[in-house]
Each structure stands twice: as structure tokens, then as C-alpha cells.
Amino acid sequence: MLLLTAAAAAAAAAMTSSGGNNSAFQPGQIWLDSSGNAIRAHSAGLLPPVKAGEAFVWYGADNYTSGDGTNVWINAYRSVDLLNWDYMGHVYTHPGPMKCPDAGTPPAVGVACGEADRPKAIRHPTTGDVVLIVKSSPGVSFATAPTEAGPFKFSKTIYPNGNWAGDINVFVDPKVPTDAYLMYSLRPGGPDNAFKGSDAAVRGGNVGSGGAANGAATDDRYIMIAKLTPDWLDVEPEPVGHIAEQREAPAAWYTPGVGYFIWTSHVTGWSANPAAVYFAESMATQNWTSLGNPTDDSTSFQSQSTYILPVNGSYIYVADRFEPYVGQKTAPRYVWLPITNISATGLTVDWHDQWNL
């Protein structure tokens, strides 16, 4: 299993910021915070500590029950051992309206729309600000705060590269820490300028003459990869890569000496399905190689990917178990499992009822 460094292990043992009693990961079970309440942080985004022994922060959506007005809250939790989490409160409340424009033109600058889902937080290397990026389907919203505790201030909602977006994720390249990327699943029925630009490699060769919205159905859920602008508050005009498969729920990571990986799921709504992982030697490429389903389970252990967490040279698959819990506000479930045997040709995620760092 995963191992902590001596310094991190000592910090975890001290439990300086988390007073909980969780002693092991128990995937699929109710996860209680240090106050004894169920953790409400769907579609996790993890912000690692700056220094060893400091706290991780887990950001997640408070609620997924569409249309009741509560799925605009992003919660945060803090932990030094990844097991016992202190609740930090609603660190971001997404402003309305809850419905984004249906036309190809996104909301005006400074105007929000959509909900708050799949939050991902990254720390800007120059300003030190924490940038929170959330799915506001069919848009993507940006917010900032001077510290990980927030509160985060809304900046803008965009249609990335002129496209409608579904599931998102954000990745900072550890080889070039100033480079960050937004990954998003194309949402069907978007503007006619989807796959903005005429580059055949970006367009995948399957788009009809009217653009992605009028092309083959398989274009609708491509995973698009866009580089963030230097301030990390928008995307560059043209995407830098894509995965030409019907996929969503992307989550990227880099393994030194091996390369780049993007974990995805198939597109079946709340219903779990087999995972699909891809490998490349660069984030900015069209040449992603499929490595198949590392869980070797038709439902990926009844989970959907939300994040891949690096911990001291090892990696944790972080996922949600949606059905039937998505409609039960008191009983969310999460699936965290270790990733092993990582290579350019494959990797493994095995089921464990219980496991430890």
C-alpha cells in the first residue's frame, strides 16, 4: 500500500488539525468528519499542502439534487492524514442565475450562471492565490481567494474554446508548474463553433461540415484539453489536445519517468460504468493511447472518477459512488483506492474493503 514519509507520518500521528477517529480508508462507506457528521464533498478536488506535514484541503459539492437551489455551495475540509477531516464550511457560493444561456454566446464578463459542481483548486505559482474552477454546465466558472480557506470570489463563467462543457478537471504540470490545463467533456448540442478552429487533428476527422454540433454523435463527448491563460482565469483560444472517444469525468496525473495519464468514465449518467484510462508523453497532444479499465470491474466498483491524488510518489483514485445516494442528502459515499503497477502500458486498481496509508 501507500507509504507516508517519516515527517508526514509523524504529522498524521500528531493529528494536530483533525481530531477524528478514522484509522483506515473504507471505500463506499459513510465517511464522518471530526465532528461526527457525514462528509459532504461530492466530485472531490484536492489541494495538496505546500510543505510536508501541513494540511490537505478537500473541496466538494455540497449537493447534487438538481433544481432545489442548494447545488451552488462548495464545501471544504482540512486534514493532515487524509483520513480525519475538519469541516471548514461553505467556502464558495456560486451566484445565479442557475441556467446558462442556450445560445453560443456565454454570459457577459463578470456574470455568473449555472451551478457549482466538480470543484478543482490550484495554487497559482506567481500570485499565490488559490483558483477554484467549477463545472457550471454548459459553462465553466472561475473564482479566487488569497488562501485555501476562502471565501472564494466569483470571477467569470466561460464556454471554453467556444464549446459547451460537461464534466471538468484541472491539472498543473509538475514539470512546468506555470502550465495548467482544463479538461472538459464536450456537452451535446453546443454552439456550431465547437472544436473551434479548422485543424483536422483537433477536430478528430469525424466532424461534419457544420461543426461538432452538426457532426457525428461521437464528437459530442470528446475530452478536450485546453491550456489555461497565464493568470489561470481563462483558457487559450484553441484546445491543445483531445481524446476522440465518448468520455466524461476526466482526471489527470503525471508519473515521473513514465508520462501523463487521464482517467475517464463512459457516458451513462449517474449509472456506474467501466473506467477508461489514457496515456501520453505530453498533455498537449492528440496521441492518447487507451490503457483500458484498470479496475477490471464493469462498474469500476460502482464509482466514477473525480480526482487522482499524488501522495509521496504514490497515487490514490478518488471517486464518487452516486447511485442510489445522489438523492439522499444524508448519505453520500466516496471510493478512494490505491493505484499500483503504473507503466506506459497499464496500471491496476484493486478493491479493498479497508486499507491504510
VMD Tcl script that draws the C-alpha trace (Angstrom):
set ca {
  {0.00 0.00 0.00}
  {0.96 3.63 0.08}
  {3.57 4.88 2.48}
  {4.00 8.31 4.01}
  {7.37 9.90 4.58}
  {8.56 9.89 8.19}
  {7.77 13.59 8.54}
  {4.29 13.25 7.12}
  {3.61 10.13 9.19}
  {4.63 11.95 12.35}
  {2.35 14.84 11.45}
  {-0.51 12.46 10.81}
  {0.05 10.72 14.11}
  {0.02 14.03 15.93}
  {-3.42 14.80 14.42}
  {-2.82 18.48 15.04}
  {-5.69 19.72 12.87}
  {-8.01 16.71 12.80}
  {-9.46 15.14 15.90}
  {-11.32 12.30 14.19}
  {-11.17 8.58 14.88}
  {-10.89 7.15 11.36}
  {-7.98 4.72 11.24}
  {-8.33 3.35 7.69}
  {-9.92 4.09 4.33}
  {-13.24 2.24 3.94}
  {-14.37 2.76 0.34}
  {-18.10 3.04 -0.19}
  {-18.92 3.57 3.49}
  {-20.26 6.76 5.08}
  {-17.24 8.94 5.89}
  {-17.61 11.07 9.02}
  {-15.74 14.30 9.68}
  {-14.10 15.15 13.01}
  {-17.45 16.42 14.33}
  {-19.21 13.15 13.53}
  {-21.13 14.44 10.51}
  {-21.13 12.81 7.08}
  {-18.64 14.50 4.75}
  {-20.49 16.39 2.02}
  {-17.91 16.98 -0.72}
  {-19.03 15.35 -3.96}
  {-16.75 15.21 -7.02}
  {-13.68 15.97 -4.97}
  {-10.86 18.30 -5.82}
  {-7.83 18.00 -3.52}
  {-5.33 20.78 -2.84}
  {-2.05 19.29 -1.54}
  {-0.09 21.09 1.18}
  {2.76 23.42 0.34}
  {5.03 21.79 2.94}
  {5.18 18.27 4.33}
  {3.08 17.90 7.45}
  {0.67 20.69 6.54}
  {-2.96 20.00 5.73}
  {-4.58 18.75 2.56}
  {-7.83 20.50 1.62}
  {-10.75 18.58 0.11}
  {-13.21 20.66 -1.91}
  {-16.52 19.18 -2.99}
  {-20.10 19.97 -3.96}
  {-22.49 20.06 -1.02}
  {-25.39 18.70 -3.03}
  {-26.35 17.23 -6.40}
  {-30.14 17.44 -6.17}
  {-30.75 19.50 -9.27}
  {-33.06 22.47 -9.21}
  {-33.60 22.98 -5.48}
  {-31.18 25.90 -5.21}
  {-28.67 24.21 -2.91}
  {-26.25 22.91 -5.53}
  {-24.33 26.19 -5.55}
  {-22.32 25.52 -2.38}
  {-18.76 24.23 -2.36}
  {-17.66 22.76 0.96}
  {-14.09 22.35 2.17}
  {-12.46 20.01 4.68}
  {-8.93 20.01 6.08}
  {-6.78 17.01 7.10}
  {-3.15 16.11 7.75}
  {-3.61 12.36 7.37}
  {-6.28 12.10 4.61}
  {-8.49 10.11 6.98}
  {-9.78 12.59 9.55}
  {-11.24 15.80 8.19}
  {-12.26 19.07 9.83}
  {-15.16 20.88 8.22}
  {-14.24 24.38 7.03}
  {-17.73 25.40 5.88}
  {-19.11 26.73 2.59}
  {-16.01 28.31 1.08}
  {-17.76 29.26 -2.16}
  {-21.37 30.06 -3.05}
  {-21.93 30.32 -6.78}
  {-24.07 33.30 -7.84}
  {-27.00 32.85 -10.22}
  {-28.88 32.56 -12.42}
  {-28.87 28.76 -12.31}
  {-29.47 28.40 -16.06}
  {-26.79 29.44 -18.55}
  {-27.72 30.98 -21.91}
  {-28.63 28.43 -24.57}
  {-27.07 30.50 -27.34}
  {-23.46 30.28 -28.43}
  {-22.54 33.46 -26.57}
  {-21.55 32.86 -22.92}
  {-22.60 35.20 -20.11}
  {-21.14 38.70 -20.10}
  {-17.83 39.21 -18.31}
  {-18.40 39.15 -14.57}
  {-21.83 37.50 -14.86}
  {-22.28 34.01 -13.41}
  {-24.58 31.22 -14.50}
  {-25.10 27.53 -13.88}
  {-24.47 25.58 -10.70}
  {-21.32 24.64 -8.79}
  {-20.09 21.10 -9.37}
  {-16.81 19.18 -9.66}
  {-14.67 21.88 -7.96}
  {-10.91 21.83 -8.57}
  {-8.48 24.13 -6.76}
  {-4.97 25.06 -7.87}
  {-2.48 27.43 -6.27}
  {-1.06 30.00 -8.70}
  {2.77 29.89 -8.58}
  {3.20 33.66 -9.05}
  {0.33 35.34 -7.19}
  {-0.07 32.65 -4.53}
  {-3.85 32.92 -4.94}
  {-5.94 29.77 -4.95}
  {-8.00 29.46 -8.13}
  {-11.23 27.46 -7.83}
  {-12.65 26.16 -11.12}
  {-16.10 24.57 -11.15}
  {-18.42 22.94 -13.63}
  {-21.36 25.28 -14.33}
  {-22.71 23.28 -17.23}
  {-22.73 24.20 -20.02}
  {-20.19 26.72 -18.76}
  {-17.07 26.64 -16.60}
  {-16.70 29.14 -13.75}
  {-13.61 30.61 -12.10}
  {-13.25 32.06 -8.58}
  {-10.27 33.12 -6.47}
  {-9.22 33.51 -2.85}
  {-5.94 34.53 -1.16}
  {-5.90 31.31 0.89}
  {-7.32 27.80 0.61}
  {-9.92 28.64 3.29}
  {-11.66 31.20 1.06}
  {-14.21 32.62 0.82}
  {-13.76 32.44 -2.94}
  {-14.85 35.39 -5.05}
  {-16.51 34.70 -8.40}
  {-14.54 35.88 -11.43}
  {-16.25 34.67 -14.63}
  {-18.20 31.92 -16.40}
  {-16.95 30.90 -19.85}
  {-17.74 28.49 -22.65}
  {-14.21 27.05 -23.08}
  {-12.92 27.35 -26.66}
  {-16.44 28.39 -27.62}
  {-17.77 24.97 -26.59}
  {-20.39 23.79 -24.15}
  {-18.73 21.83 -21.35}
  {-19.84 18.90 -19.23}
  {-17.56 17.28 -16.62}
  {-14.30 19.10 -15.97}
  {-10.97 18.71 -14.24}
  {-7.83 20.82 -13.86}
  {-4.21 19.71 -13.91}
  {-0.98 21.59 -13.13}
  {2.01 20.09 -14.92}
  {4.64 19.31 -12.23}
  {7.35 19.50 -14.91}
  {6.30 23.07 -15.80}
  {4.45 24.45 -12.74}
  {3.32 27.58 -14.61}
  {1.37 25.41 -17.08}
  {-2.13 24.39 -16.09}
  {-4.77 22.64 -18.18}
  {-8.55 22.45 -18.19}
  {-10.02 19.14 -19.33}
  {-13.70 19.06 -20.21}
  {-16.18 16.72 -21.81}
  {-17.95 18.32 -24.76}
  {-21.62 18.76 -23.98}
  {-24.02 17.75 -26.76}
  {-25.99 20.43 -28.59}
  {-23.41 23.16 -28.13}
  {-22.67 26.08 -30.44}
  {-21.78 25.44 -34.06}
  {-18.21 26.60 -33.38}
  {-17.47 23.58 -31.20}
  {-13.97 22.28 -31.98}
  {-13.10 25.91 -32.62}
  {-10.60 26.16 -35.43}
  {-10.15 24.07 -38.57}
  {-7.17 21.93 -37.58}
  {-8.10 18.41 -38.68}
  {-6.02 16.89 -35.89}
  {-8.00 18.79 -33.26}
  {-11.29 18.08 -35.00}
  {-10.58 14.35 -35.00}
  {-11.59 13.78 -38.62}
  {-15.21 12.94 -37.73}
  {-16.84 16.35 -37.59}
  {-19.40 17.27 -40.24}
  {-19.13 20.43 -42.29}
  {-21.43 22.28 -39.90}
  {-19.13 21.85 -36.89}
  {-19.27 19.45 -33.94}
  {-22.88 20.29 -33.13}
  {-23.90 19.11 -36.60}
  {-21.35 16.35 -36.99}
  {-21.23 12.72 -35.91}
  {-22.71 11.94 -32.50}
  {-19.38 10.53 -31.34}
  {-17.96 14.06 -31.38}
  {-20.26 15.25 -28.62}
  {-18.44 13.83 -25.62}
  {-14.81 14.09 -26.65}
  {-12.46 15.02 -23.80}
  {-10.99 18.38 -24.77}
  {-7.72 19.66 -23.28}
  {-7.24 23.43 -23.13}
  {-4.29 25.31 -21.65}
  {-5.16 27.95 -19.08}
  {-4.10 31.53 -19.68}
  {-1.11 32.72 -17.58}
  {-3.42 34.09 -14.85}
  {-5.27 30.72 -14.76}
  {-8.61 32.54 -15.07}
  {-9.49 31.58 -18.66}
  {-8.39 29.23 -21.43}
  {-6.30 29.89 -24.51}
  {-8.46 30.27 -27.66}
  {-7.60 26.89 -29.18}
  {-7.57 23.49 -27.41}
  {-4.17 21.78 -27.33}
  {-5.39 18.17 -27.38}
  {-8.32 15.83 -27.16}
  {-9.34 12.21 -26.62}
  {-11.57 11.16 -29.50}
  {-13.87 8.88 -27.52}
  {-17.24 9.29 -25.81}
  {-15.97 10.01 -22.30}
  {-16.52 12.21 -19.25}
  {-15.26 12.60 -15.65}
  {-11.61 13.28 -16.62}
  {-8.83 13.25 -14.01}
  {-5.17 13.68 -14.96}
  {-1.86 12.96 -13.29}
  {1.84 12.66 -14.13}
  {4.12 9.82 -13.03}
  {7.82 10.77 -13.23}
  {9.78 8.65 -15.66}
  {6.59 7.31 -17.21}
  {4.33 10.08 -18.52}
  {0.86 11.59 -18.40}
  {-2.42 9.82 -17.71}
  {-6.08 10.82 -17.95}
  {-8.66 8.69 -16.15}
  {-12.18 8.91 -17.61}
  {-15.53 7.18 -17.46}
  {-18.00 6.21 -20.14}
  {-21.15 8.33 -20.51}
  {-24.05 6.72 -18.64}
  {-25.39 9.48 -16.40}
  {-25.50 8.56 -12.72}
  {-25.10 4.85 -13.52}
  {-21.59 3.47 -12.94}
  {-19.63 2.06 -15.87}
  {-16.15 0.73 -16.77}
  {-13.35 3.25 -16.43}
  {-11.12 4.13 -19.36}
  {-7.56 5.40 -18.83}
  {-5.34 7.02 -21.46}
  {-1.58 7.59 -21.65}
  {0.57 10.14 -23.49}
  {4.02 11.66 -23.25}
  {2.62 15.20 -23.20}
  {-0.59 16.94 -22.19}
  {-0.58 18.94 -25.42}
  {-1.11 16.08 -27.85}
  {-3.74 14.28 -29.87}
  {-1.92 10.96 -29.39}
  {-3.51 9.43 -26.31}
  {-3.21 5.64 -26.03}
  {-6.03 3.70 -24.39}
  {-4.95 1.52 -21.46}
  {-8.41 0.09 -20.85}
  {-10.12 -0.29 -17.49}
  {-7.61 -0.65 -14.62}
  {-10.31 -1.72 -12.16}
  {-11.21 -4.81 -14.25}
  {-14.76 -4.23 -13.00}
  {-17.74 -3.36 -15.21}
  {-18.86 -0.59 -12.84}
  {-15.40 0.50 -11.61}
  {-16.53 -0.68 -8.16}
  {-19.74 1.36 -8.53}
  {-17.80 4.61 -8.78}
  {-16.97 7.48 -11.11}
  {-13.61 9.27 -11.20}
  {-13.27 12.78 -9.79}
  {-9.55 13.20 -8.97}
  {-6.20 11.42 -8.84}
  {-4.25 12.38 -5.71}
  {-0.43 12.08 -5.67}
  {0.95 11.23 -2.21}
  {4.72 10.88 -1.82}
  {5.25 9.16 -5.15}
  {2.10 7.06 -4.94}
  {-1.38 7.78 -6.27}
  {-4.94 7.48 -4.99}
  {-8.00 7.02 -7.19}
  {-10.63 9.41 -5.78}
  {-14.22 8.79 -6.88}
  {-17.90 9.15 -6.02}
  {-20.46 6.40 -5.66}
  {-23.56 8.16 -6.93}
  {-26.39 5.65 -7.08}
  {-28.57 5.47 -5.09}
  {-27.02 8.07 -2.81}
  {-27.14 11.09 -5.11}
  {-30.71 11.76 -3.97}
  {-30.05 11.10 -0.30}
  {-28.61 14.23 1.26}
  {-27.61 12.45 4.47}
  {-25.71 9.54 2.94}
  {-23.05 10.42 0.36}
  {-20.46 7.74 -0.46}
  {-16.90 8.04 -1.75}
  {-14.45 5.47 -3.14}
  {-10.73 6.07 -2.57}
  {-8.37 3.28 -3.68}
  {-4.60 2.95 -4.30}
  {-3.27 2.88 -7.86}
  {-0.44 0.37 -8.40}
  {1.71 -1.11 -11.18}
  {1.81 2.15 -13.12}
  {3.53 1.94 -16.52}
  {3.08 3.29 -20.03}
  {1.15 0.13 -20.91}
  {-1.12 -0.26 -17.90}
  {-1.94 0.21 -14.22}
  {-4.01 -1.51 -11.56}
  {-6.71 -0.50 -9.09}
  {-7.87 -3.36 -6.86}
  {-10.80 -3.33 -4.46}
  {-10.11 -3.17 -0.71}
  {-12.82 -3.18 1.95}
  {-10.28 -1.38 4.11}
  {-6.76 -0.10 3.54}
  {-4.17 2.19 5.10}
  {-1.53 4.67 4.07}
}
mol new
graphics top color blue
foreach p $ca { graphics top sphere $p radius 0.5 }
foreach p [lrange $ca 0 end-1] q [lrange $ca 1 end] { graphics top cylinder $p $q radius 0.2 }
display resetview
